[in-house]
Amino acid sequence: MENQKHSERSSSSGRRSLKRKLHEGLEEDQTVSSSLSSEEAHQDLAHEVRTQVEVLESSFSSSESDRASAKRAIHVLSELAKNEEIVNVIVDCGAVPALVQHLEAPPHVSEGEGSHMPYEHEVEKGSAFTLGLLAIKPEHQQLIVDAGALPHLVNLLKRHRDAQNSRAVHGVIRRAADAVTNLAHENSSIKTRVRIEGGIPPLVELLEFVDSKVQRAAAGALRTLAFKNDENKNQIVDCNALPTLILMLRSEDTAIHYEAVGVIGNLVHSSPNIKKEVLLAGALQPVIGLLSSSCSESQREAALLLGQFAATDTDCKIHIVQRGAVPPLIEMLQSPDAQLREMSAFALGRLAQDTHNQAGIAHCGGIIPLLKLLDSKNGSLQHNAAFALYGLADNEDNVADLIKVGGVQKLQDGEFIVQPTRDCVAKTLKRLEEKIHGRILGHLIYLMRIGEKVIQRRVALALAHLCSPDDQKTIFINNDGLELLLELLESTNLKHQKDGSVALCKLANKASSLSQVDAAPPSPIPQVYLGEQYVNNSTLSDVTFLVEGKRFYAHRICLLASSDAFRAMFDGGYRERDAKDIEIPNIRWDVFELMMRYIYTGSVDVNLDVAQDLLRAADQYLLEGLKRLCEYAIAQDISVESVSLMFELSEAFNALTLRNACILFILEKFDQLSVMPWYSHLIQRVLPETRSYFVRALTRPIQADMRV
């Protein structure tokens, strides 16, 4: 992420700044149309450019007329070059070699000492300015360098050494520095060539130049040359640039301290040794001071630089906070400028990884603006905020504050753009979960009891997701957390309903009760399974059932062992006790046959087509194990359309497993069910049973039999 941010700094805002500076300066003597579009206009334009190039090629002399002609031709080309659509035409017409030639003054016609060159420095300045405009397009950079521009530009940087201090000298130096900046922009080979040609020492020297515009231009060039070029960085530092750059950080000229902080940022990037030198040279406090600058670009660069400093060591993180960086960084989190928000979140993220800083950042109000940034559509900004919150969650004193303001719901509900951010958020929630015990849990339960309603709900929702199963009874039964969640289900606010549903699902899952599948329990009475071969077998049969007019042969001993219903039938005062043929009037043959197969074998495959009829039969004959199998089969078919009828079925036959499955389905499928017109009515119907379900689930010993 850090590499990405440095690339953006050098290639976008820096580039725009350079282009803006190149447009300053030369007075406009004439207006050149930039709206030429037709072929004829294009030909006229090319003709005009070639005409000016011919003038330049024929006017390289020290005569006043030639110098005046060259100046006018260069001015025409510079005005045209301000339109990027015309730049290619200028280059194609051969302007580059002619402009490069005029980067140096021609020899004097007379060798008289003190002779004055007409338009001294003006022609060279115009050439440097125009070449700088042409170099805005990366495809032209190498062409200009190959034409020999760099040695001449480096010589122009040194002109102040031999000439008196004048506006013209200042102008030519500034334009040369700007041209170097554009030529080297994102071109590593040209950056190296500038160093080889000796361009870095004069640029460092110019940081102390009397003209602030020259200082700024020199800093801009060094900023570009230092970006991702270790040899250039080392030479800049070896030339003793750091003391001057740090002084520039304190300048009241926003343009100067903006360029200075940019140079330092590129110097320290991926260079731990230079980072240490910068800190030893005293950069920390002035960089922190820039966080309150009126220049948003300087603020952004300062925040990025502090983030880099914070990666150095723990002591540096602490020093940054101690020197007052946190309040302005938090203020920047709320800036309308997205880049400011991103860089301040980056810096705070680095600072928040130190335990000494975490409580302080939260105390200064950092939690809420960081949570708001999770809604950003900017992936880097979102990730920086998530990383900062990850750090803050490490401090126990911040846990309750994060939960009170709805931080857990924000982390859970966020739409995170990249996987690293999703991973970071998951780790933050895990970190919070690990801290929900002891003193922190006691504080949260206290808030859930006496806090404002909105805070009570936030705490209950968070604890549903984060608490240990061992603490669920204490939180949700003994301290009424369950009632807070159930109230959300009844709310008219759709978000509240969804939050309550999701939290209750999580709670059920933690109680190991979320599954719709409960295995059939063993009968409390020892079973006698005669086996498959005796199902409807007359061998040793001592009782016959008449089902749909057909005889079904059975064995009393097996039936007596199967359920209280059969024991009452054969041992009680019912007429079936001594009857050999017992009529079964209300059960189909296939259903009865399946029921008997279960009684004889202890298992049966329940087809969904007969599951409801078999459930009715199992309920009638008190076959709890078979009921469970039927409930399981029916539960597999619960749908948005059928859940209401399934719940009614569970009530009709006291099918507890099916009822639980319906309750959990309603909670899990909130998004699909909540749009149904009958949803609110359904919630009211199931709410009492939902309460009973969770009371049973949360009061059950964790290691006990997991069946309801």
N, C-alpha and C positions, 0 to 999 in steps of 0.2 A: 504494500500500500504506500509505503514511504517513497519508493522509487517512482511510483505512478504520480504522486503529488509533485515531486520535483520535476518530472517531465512536463507536467501541465504548467508549472510555474515558468519554466523556461520557454515553452513553446506557445503559450496562449497570451497570458497577460503581459509577459515580458515582450513578446513579439508585437503586440498591439502598441505597447509603450514605445518601442523602437520606431515603429512605423509613424506614430504620432509625432515623435521628435523630428523625424526626417522631413516632415511636412512643415516644420517651423523654419523660419529664417529668410530665405531669399525673397526679396520684394518682387511682386509680380508686375512686370512691365507690359505684359500683353496677356490676353485670354485665348487659350487654345481649346477648341471644341473637343469634347470627349464623347460625343454621342454619334460618332461616325459608324454607320452600320452597312451601308450598301457597298457593293464591289467597287463602284467608282470612287466612293469616299475612301475606301481602303487603299486604292491605288494612289489617290491624292495624298493620303497620309504617308505612305511609303516613300512617295516622291519627296515630300517635305523632309522626312527623316534623312533620306540620302543626301539631300541638299545640305542639311546641317552637318552631316558627317564629312562631306567634301570640304566644307568650310574649315572644319577642325583639322582635316588632313593637310590643308594648304596654309594654315595660319599658325604653325608652331614656330614662332619667332618672337623676339622681344620688342618688335616695333609696336608702337601704340595702336596702329590701325589693325594689325593682326591680333593683338591681345583683345582689342574691343570686339572684333569679329568673333573670336573664340568664345568670349564671355557671352555674347548674344546667342550664339549657336548652342552653347551648353545650357543656357537658360531655357531655350525653346525645348530642348530634349528633356530637361528636368521637369518642365510643366507637363509634357506628354507622359513622362514616366510615372506621374502621380496617379494616372489611370492604369490599373493593373491589366486591363484588356488590351492596352496598347504596348505594354512592355515587350512582348514577343516580337512585335514589328520592329521596335527600336533595335533589339538585339540582332534580328535577322538581317537588318540593313547595315550591319557592320559597325555599330556605334561603339562597342566595347573597346576595341584596340585604340580608336581615336580618343576616347575619354581617358583611357589608361595613360596614353602619351602625355596628356595635359595634366596629369597628377604632379608632374614636376615642372618647375619653371624652365623655360628655354634659356640657353646661354645669352648673356648680354651681347649686343652688337658691338658696343665699345667697352673696352676693359677698364675704363676709368673708375678709380676707387670711389665708392659711395654712390655710384650711378643707381638710379631708382628704376625698378621694373614697373612698367605701366600696369595698372590694376593688380598691384602686388597682392598675392595670396587669393585674389578673387576667383581667378580662373581655376586654380587648383581646388579651391573650396567647392566650386560648382561641379567640377568633375567628380570629386569624392561624394558629394551629395547625390548626384545622378546615378553613380555606380551603386551607391547604397540602396537607392530605389529599385534598381534592376535586380539587386541581390535578394530582394524580398521573395522572389520566386527561386526555390531551391535548385531548380534545373540550370540556373544561370550562374550559380556560385563558382563552380569549378572553372567555367569558361573565363570568368573575370580573373580568377587567380592565375590560370594558365597564361593569360595575357600579360602577366607580370605586375599586377596591381599591388600585391602585398608589400614588396620592398618600398615602393613609393609611399604607400599609406603609412608605413612605419616611420619613414623619414619625415612625413608631415607631422606626425605625433611629436617630433623633436624640434619643430620650427621655433618654439618659444626660446630655445637655448641660445639661438644666434640672432634673434630679431627682438626689437623692442616690444614692450607690452602694448598691444593695440587690439582694437576690436576685430580687425581683419585677421590677425594671428589667432585670436581666440576662435573665430569662426572656422578657419581651416582645420584647426586641431580637432574641434568638436565634430566636424563632418567626417574627418578621417576616422575618429573613434567609432562613430555611428556606422560607417561603412564596414569597419572590421567586425563590428557586432553582427551585422546582417550577413556578411560573408561566412562567418563561422557558425552561424546559427544551426544547431543540430547537424553539424558536419564535422565529424571527429578528425578527419584528415586535415581539414583547413585549420581547425583549432591548433593542431600540432604544428602546421606550417607557420602560423603566426608566432608561436614560441621560437621556432627555428630561425625565423627572420628577425628575432630580437624585439618583438612587439610588446612583451609583457613588462620589462623594466620601465619604458617610458610611460606606459599606462598607469603603473603604480605611482610613478613620480607625479603624474597629472592629478592624482587624488588630492594633492595639496595645492593645486593651481588656484590662482587668485579668482578666476571666473567660475562661479558655481555651476554654470551650464557645462563647462568643460569637465569639472569634477564628476558631474552626473553622467556625462557621456563616457568618461573613462571607467567609472564604476560599472556602467552597463556593459561595456566591452569585457571587463574582467569577469563579470557575472556569467556571461556566455562562455568565455574561455575556460572557466573553472568547472563548468557543468560536465560531469562524467569524464574528466580527463585528469588523472592523478598527477602526471608530470607537470601540467599547467598549474594545478593546485599548489604543488610543492614549490614551484618557482615563485608564485605570487606570495606565498608565506615567506620564502627565503629573501624576497625583496623587501621584507619588513612592511608589508601592506596592512597587517592587522592593527597596529596602534592607530593608524589614520582612519581605517574603516570603523573602528569602535568610536572614535571621536565623531565621525560622520553620523553615527546612530543617534547622537544627541543634537544633531542639527535641527534648527527650527524650520528649515526648508524641507517640506515633506518629500519632494522629489529626490533629495539627496539621501535622506535616511531610508527611503524605500529601496533605492539602488544598493545602498550599503548593506542593509539586512539581507538583500537578495544575494550579494556576493558571499557574505559569510555563510548563508544557508547552503550555497552550492559548494563552498570550501569544506564544510564539515560533513556533507552528505557522504556516507559510506567511508569516512576517513576518521577513525577514532583518535588517531594521534593529533590531527589538526583540531579536532573538537576539543581535546584537552588544552591545546595551546590557546584556542579562542577563549576558553573559560578562564585560563590563567591570566590572559591579557585583560580581563575585566569586562567581558561582553554581557554577562548575565543581567546586571541591573539595567543598563540602557535598553536591552531587548525587552525586558519586562515593561519598561516605561513606554515602549512603542505600542503596547496593547491598548493604551489610552490615546493613541494618536488620532488626529482628525482624518488621517489618510487610511481608508479601509484596506488598501493594498499593503501598507506597512503593517497594519494590525494582523492581516492574514499571514504575512511572511514571518512576523514575530512569533505568532502562535505555532506555526510550523517549526520554527527554529527551536522554540522551547520544548516541543515534542521530541525533537532530536536530542537536545541537551538531556532531557529526562531519561533517555535510554542509556545514558552513560553509566550512572551508578546510583545507588540509593541516596547517598549524601546530596547529589545534585538535585534529585527529585525533591528532597526536603528543603533545600535552599531556595528552589524556585517558589515553593509554597510560602516559605517564611518571608520572602521578599515581596509578597503581595500580588502574586500572579493570578490567584484563584478568582477573586471578585471580578476583575475585568474579563477573564475568560468565560465566566458564567454569564456575564452580561452579553458577550459576543454570541453565546448560544442562542440568544433571542433576537439577533440581528436579522433584518430583512434580506441581508446579503448571504446567499447560500454558501459561498466559499468561506466567509467568516465563520459561519456556523460549523462548517466541516472541519476547518483547521483548529478551532477552539475545542471541538469535541475530540480531535486527534490529540491535542496537548493534554487535555484533562484525562483522556484514556491512559496515556503514559503515566501521568502523575498518580492516577487512582490505583496503579498496581503496587504502590507502596503503602504498607499498613498505617504509617504515620499520617498520611494525607487523606485517607478515605473518609474519616469522620468530619474532617474540616471541609472537604468539598461538599459533603451532604449538608453540613451546618450552614454553609454559605448559600444554600438554595440550588444546588446543582441537580438534584434528582428529577424534579418536575420538568425542566427544559430538556434534559437528556431523554426522558421518556417521550416527550412530544416529538423529538427528532426521529423516533422509531417509525413515525408515520411518513417519513420522507420517501420520495420516489428516487432519490439519489442514493445509489448503492453504497458509495464510499462514506457519505455522511451517515447513513443508517448504521453502517458497520462500526464507524468510530464511536457513535453514541452507545451502541450495544457493548462495545469493548470497555467503555468507561463504566457503564452500569455493572458489568462483570466485576470490575475492580471494586466498586462501592459495595457490592453484595458480600464481599469478603469480611467486612467489618460488622460485628454483631450489633453494634449500636445503630447501624443503618437499616437492619432488617425490618424492624417495625415501621420505620418511616417509609420504606419502599412499599410495604403492604398497605399502609394507611392511605396513600395517595393512589392506590389502584395499580401499582407497578406490576404485580403478578399477572393480573388480567391483561395488561398492556403487552407483556412479554409473551403471553400465551396466544393472544389474538392477532398479533402483528403479522403482516404479510411481508416477509423478509426476502429480499431480492436475490441474494447470493447464498450459496451453501455455507461459506465460512461464517456468515452472520447467523444463520440458523443454528450452526454448531455452537457459536458463542452464546446465544440465547439459551440453548439447552443446558449448557454448562452453568449459566447464571442461575437457572431454576434449580439445578441440582445442588449448587452451592447454597442456595437459600434453604432447600429441603434439609440439608445436613445441619443447619443451624436451628431448626425448629425443635427445641427441647430446653429443659431447664428454665433459666431466667427469662430467655426470650419467649418461650412458650407461655410462661406465666404472665408476661407483659401483654402478649397478644390476647390471651383469654380475658384479661382484665379489660382491654379495649373492647372486646366483643360483648362484654357485659354492660359497660358504662359509657361507651363512646356514642357519638351521634349515629343515627340509623345507617347512614351511608357508610360510615367507617365499620360499624358492626358487620354489615353485609360483606364489605371488602375483606375483612379479616376471616369471616366464615368461609368465603369462597377460596381464599388463599390457603387456609388450613386444610380444606377438603383435598387440595392438590398436593400439599407439601408435608402434612403431618405423618407421623409414624402410625401404623395400625394399632400399636399399643396405646396410643393417646386418643384414639377416636371416641371411645366411650366418654372419657373425661370431657372432651371438647364438645361433642355433638349431642350427647345425652345429658350429662350432668350440668353442662353450661348452656344448653338450649341452642347450640349451633345448628342442629338439625332443623329447628323451627325457622331459623333465619333463611335457610336454603329452601324450605318448603314455601315460605312466604313469597320467594322470588317466582316460584312456579305460578302463583296466583296473580302476579303482577300484570298490569295492562301494558307494561313496557316490554317489548319483544326482546330487547337485549337482556333485561333482567331474567326473563323466562329462559333464554338460552344459557346464560351463565349458570342459573340454578340447575338446569338439566345436565350440563356438562360436569358441574361439580358433584352432583349426586351420582353420576356414572362413575366418576373417579373414586368417590367414596366407596361405592359398591365393589369396585374392582379391588381396592385396597383391603376390603373386608373379605376378599376371596369369594365373592358371591355374584360376580357379574355374569358368569356363564349361564346360559339358558338351559344347560344340560345338567341335570342332577341324576346320578346313577340310582337305579332302583335299590332301595334299602333292603337289607336282609329282614325277613320276618322275625318278630320277637319270639315266635313259636318255632321249635325245630320242625323243619320241613321233611315230608316223606315224598320223594319223587319216584314214582313207579317207572317212569321212563316213557319214551316215545312209543314203544311197542304196545303199550296198554291203552293208548288213546283210542276211545270208541272200540274197545276190544271186549267181546263177550266173555273171554276167559276170566274166570273168577269174579265176574261182574256181579254185584249184589244190589245195584240200583240202575234204573233205566229212566232217562229223561226223554220226554216227547217234545221235539222242537220242529215246528212247522209240519207236524204230522209224521215225522220220522223219529225212529228210536236212536238214542245215543247212550251207549253202554258205559257205565262208570263204576267206581269202587269207593265205598263209603270211607274207608280208612284214609284214602288220599284226600277226599273232600273235607273230612273232619280236620285234617291237619292244615288245610289251606286258609281258612278264614272263619271268623266268628259267625258269619252269615250261615255257612253250611253246618257249623256246630249247633247253632240254634235250630236249624231246620231238622236235624236228625236226633239231637239230644233233648230238645225242648218239647213243648206241648203242641207242636204243629202237626197237621194231618199228614204231612209228608214223612213224618217219622217212620211210620210202618208201611208206607206205600211203596210198591215195587216200581210203578210207573209214575213219574212226576212230570206234570205238564209245565212247560216253560212258555208262557203266552206272548211275551213282549220282546223276545230276542231272536234275531235272524239266525238261521242255521250256521252260516259262515262265521258270524260273530261268536256264537256260543262255542263252536268248534275251536276257535282261536283261544277263547278264555280257558277251556278245558285243557288245551295243549299247554298253556302256561302253567296250569295247576299241576300237570303231570311231569313237566320238564323244568320248570323254573325260568324259562325264557321263551320268547316268541318274537318273530319279526312282525312289527306292526305296520301295516300298509296305511298310508294316509287316507285311502278311500274308506276304510272301516274304523279309523282311529277314534272318531267321535262316538260312534255306536259302541265300540269296545270300551271306551272310557265310561260311558253310562253303565255298561254291564259290570265293569270292574268296581265302580262306585256302589252299585246295587249289592254286589256280593262281597264288598269290603276287602277287595284284593289290592292292597296299597302298592305293592311292587308293580303289578300290571298297570295300575293307574299312572304310575311314574313313567312307564314306557310309553303309554298313550299320550301323556302330557308332552313328553319329549318329542314324539312324532308330530304332534299338532303344533308345537312351538316352532318347528322348522318351517312351518307354512305361514307364520304370522307375517302380515303385510300391512302397509299403511291403510289399505281399504278394509282389512279384516280384523285389525287389532281390537276394535271396540266389541265386535261379536265374540272374539276369543276371550276377552276379559269377562264378558257375560257368561260364557261357557264355564270359565274357571270358577266363577261364583256359584253357578248352578250346581256344580258337582264338587265343590270345596276342593278344587284342584290347585293346591298351593303352589306347586312348581310352575304350572302354566300361568297362574296369576303373577308370580314373580317375573316370569319371562315377559309377560305383557307390560308390566311396569317398567322393566329395563328397556324393552323395545321402545316404549313411549319416550323415555329419557334419551336414548341413543339417537332416535330418528327425529329429533326436534325439528330440524330444518324442513323435512318433508311434511311432518304432521302439523306444524304451526300455521301453515297456509290454509289448512282445511277449516271450513266454517264451523265445524262441530268440535274443534280442538279444545276450546275453553270449557265446554260442557264435559268433554272427556276427562280433562284434568280434575275438575271438581268431583267426578265419579271415582277416580282412582286415588285421589289424595289421601283419604283415610287408610286405604290399604298400603299406599306408598309409605306413609308414616309407620305403620305396623311392620312393614318389611324391613325398614332401616333400623327400627328399634331392635328387632330380633337379630339382625345382622351385626349391629354394633355392640350389642350386649353379650354376644356369644363369645366364649373364650377363643382366642386366636388359634390355639392348637387343637381345639376340639374337632369332633366330626363336622366336616364342612357341609353336610347336607342340611337343608332347611327343614 
